[in-house]
Amino acid sequence: MPDQTEPQTPDTRERLLQAAVIAFGRRDYDGVSIREVVEAAGANIAAISYHFGGKQELYLATVAYLADRLHAGMADQLHQIKQAISEGEPEPCAQLLCRFLGRFLEQMLTGELGESAPGIIFREQHRPTDAFEILYAKLLEPMHTTLASLVACHLGRAADEREVITLSHALLGQTMIFRIGRTTLLRRLHQSAYTPADIAQIKSALAGYCHSVLSTYHHNSSTDDHS
């Protein structure tokens, strides 16, 4: 049996965070025990205090880990988006926006963290704790700001306008409904899981909706400018 005071390796910390993402993704904070996280990670109980201090610190570190992993999965797209915004061409901005939403949807439906991430993110939206500030700073605010910048680029508006921010949130919500409402859609489809064909169809529908909304708003903005 390993020494309970034995220093843990960085690999142990990674395994603990991976196990904690799964545990906290499935159940709320009070429903997760330190012991189950430790056992799933193949570590000893001393590893929690060594790496994190306690359960609350573990949860905060888990949320930070999750946000960093999801944000890293968008890195390439974020670089392309910065270039498109600097060039200010409306159509590339619209294409990148709809593609960005499709990629995020795919992460939520099929990515490595797809089963666990939504449980943590949705719970912190519904009943925010101190972890929400971490989630907001590391993932939600950067993602929301990026969406608003693309919407603003397409419409020729300012990214901090209330209507632009609200439209960006609406587009994000239309994306997330396929994960939030997954159980309902699967029941209607008489199946237990999304198939690759389902995901392709969902992405196609989302892209069509995204382009349609942006086109409508762009037309309305142009009409208002000339009225």
Buried (B, 14 or more C-beta within 10 A) or exposed (E): EEEEEEEBEEEBBEBBBBBBBBBBBEBEBEEBEBEBBBEBBEBBEBBBBBBBEEBEEBBBBBBBBBBBBBBEBBEEBBEEBEEBBEEEEBEBBBBBBBBBBBBBBBBBBEBEBBBBBBBBBBBBBEEEBEBBBBBBEBBBEBBBBBBBBBBBBBBEBEBEBEBBBEBBEEBBEBBBBBBBEBEEBBEEEEEEEBEEEBBEEBBEEBBEBBBEBBEEBBEEBEEEEEE
